[in-house]
Amino acid sequence: MDYSLGDTVEMKKPHACLLPNGKKANAWKIVRVGADIKIECTNCHRLVMMSRVDFNKRVKRILILATESDQEELEMKKEKLNDPTRNRFLDYRE
């Protein structure tokens, strides 16, 4: 299965949080892709990190493919975390 950063996927087992209609939530947004994959529940925003092998076993299907604007937004957030001025501030705190 081919997935990328920002895609919304459905897992085989639903999450424990409940939607307003009483059903369990089962949509997750991919927020990190690498050797490990981090997904975020679209209902309660809980983060779960798992290995790529476990993710491939547990994913059922891709619900929504990420658009280029979604991927650019995630890249901008990543760049803000790697901002050199932020690193100087963190060095000063230590």
C-alpha positions in Angstrom: 0.0 0.0 0.0 1.3 3.4 -0.9 0.8 6.1 1.7 2.4 9.5 2.4 2.6 12.2 5.0 -0.8 13.8 5.6 -3.0 10.9 4.3 -6.0 9.8 6.4 -6.2 6.1 6.8 -8.6 3.6 8.4 -7.1 1.0 10.7 -8.5 -2.6 11.2 -9.5 -1.9 14.8 -11.3 1.3 15.8 -9.9 3.7 18.4 -11.6 3.7 21.9 -12.8 7.3 21.6 -16.4 7.9 20.7 -17.9 10.1 17.9 -20.9 12.2 18.7 -23.2 9.6 17.1 -21.9 7.0 19.5 -19.7 5.0 17.1 -16.0 4.5 17.7 -13.6 6.7 15.7 -11.5 4.9 13.1 -9.8 7.7 11.0 -6.2 8.5 11.6 -3.9 11.1 9.9 -0.3 10.2 9.2 1.9 12.9 10.8 5.4 11.2 10.5 6.8 8.8 8.0 10.1 7.0 8.4 11.3 3.8 10.0 8.4 4.4 12.4 5.1 5.9 11.5 3.2 8.3 13.8 -0.6 8.7 13.4 -3.0 11.0 15.0 -6.7 10.3 15.8 -8.9 12.7 13.8 -11.4 12.8 16.7 -9.5 13.1 20.0 -6.0 14.0 18.5 -4.2 11.2 20.4 -0.8 10.3 18.9 0.3 6.7 18.3 3.7 5.7 17.0 4.4 2.2 15.6 6.9 0.5 13.4 6.3 0.5 9.7 5.9 -3.3 9.8 3.1 -3.0 12.4 1.5 -0.2 10.6 1.4 -2.2 7.3 -0.3 -5.0 9.2 -2.9 -2.8 10.9 -3.9 -0.4 8.1 -7.1 -1.3 6.3 -7.3 1.4 3.6 -6.6 5.0 2.7 -9.6 7.2 3.2 -8.3 10.6 2.0 -5.1 11.3 0.1 -3.2 14.4 1.2 -3.1 17.3 -1.2 0.0 19.2 -1.9 -1.1 22.1 0.3 -1.5 19.7 3.2 2.0 18.3 2.7 3.5 21.9 2.3 1.8 22.8 5.6 3.4 19.9 7.4 6.8 20.7 5.9 6.4 24.3 7.2 5.7 23.1 10.7 8.8 20.8 10.5 10.9 23.8 9.3 9.7 25.9 12.3 10.9 23.1 14.6 14.3 23.1 13.0 14.7 26.9 13.1 18.2 27.9 14.1 17.0 30.8 16.3 14.8 28.3 18.2 17.9 26.1 18.8 19.8 29.1 20.1 17.0 29.8 22.6 17.0 26.2 23.7 20.8 26.3 24.2 20.4 29.4 26.3 17.9 27.7 28.6 20.3 24.9 29.4 
